[in-house]
Amino acid sequence: MNDPNTTRRDEIAAGLAEVERRIAAACEAAGRARHEITLVAVTKTYPASDVRILAALGIGDVGENRDQEAAVKASECADLPLTWHFVGQIQTNKAKSVVSYADVVHSVDRPRLVEALAREAVRAGRQVTCLVQVALDDDPGRGGVVPDGLPALAELIAKSEGLVLGGVMAVAPLGGDADRAFARLWQLSSALQVEHPNARVISAGMSGDLRQAIAHGSTHLRVGTALLGCRKPFVR
Ligand SMILES: *Cc1c(COP(=O)(O)O)cnc(C)c1O
């Protein structure tokens, strides 16, 4: 036990086992199969060494929410076979950097961002999957397009070279009813799939509400705390 990472590995393995237990129970309750759901490990504020441990434990998808931090971590982990998800709000001038490592952007919420991501994806010769983030409450501070704006933004992504429309993403309202929010997201996704049958991703569910998300059709869970522990408050 001379390797300090042994204990960290044990901690993360225990977190992962518990998350998998909760996912299995939620799938069972919802009559869904585990393979319908991708677990995205949200590694923000945690070091690249934790990403390596997660990868060794079988995690293939990691998520980050700040470009500066994500860009460094992704390059430190470039040797690992990982899919990188960007889940945070993006300033348009960060599109070039985000496109250089992100395979999936979950937080697309305005036409100017679509245009910037498309331009940089084409320039970099990359295909970036984009999810439309939908605001399920009236708090615009958390990002997301209002539900009425979803069809037009989705259409813009679908016709943009360099981008692939993957589906939708949402964060349940703080202190709100997660069941109601995720039921609404499922409805919006169903309507979207009439026009865009391949846009099947529903990115919903975090450490605290993954059960409700799975009950309402989530395909991608974004889980941080339950895998890696409580984050230190972010100091600006
Ligand atoms: C941090 C974050 C998560 C993970 O949240 P936890 O509660 O730690 O599981 C999920 N989605 C987004 C958009 C995040 O910023």
The ligand as an ORCA input file, in Angstrom:
! r2SCAN-3c Opt
* xyz 0 1
  C     -21.394     19.400    -12.103
  C     -22.443     19.006    -13.080
  C     -23.022     17.720    -13.019
  C     -22.688     16.702    -11.959
  O     -23.344     17.042    -10.773
  P     -23.267     16.132     -9.465
  O     -24.369     16.630     -8.621
  O     -21.916     16.342     -8.872
  O     -23.457     14.721     -9.876
  C     -23.975     17.420    -13.981
  N     -24.340     18.293    -14.942
  C     -23.803     19.525    -15.028
  C     -24.247     20.442    -16.106
  C     -22.841     19.918    -14.103
  O     -22.314     21.142    -14.183
*
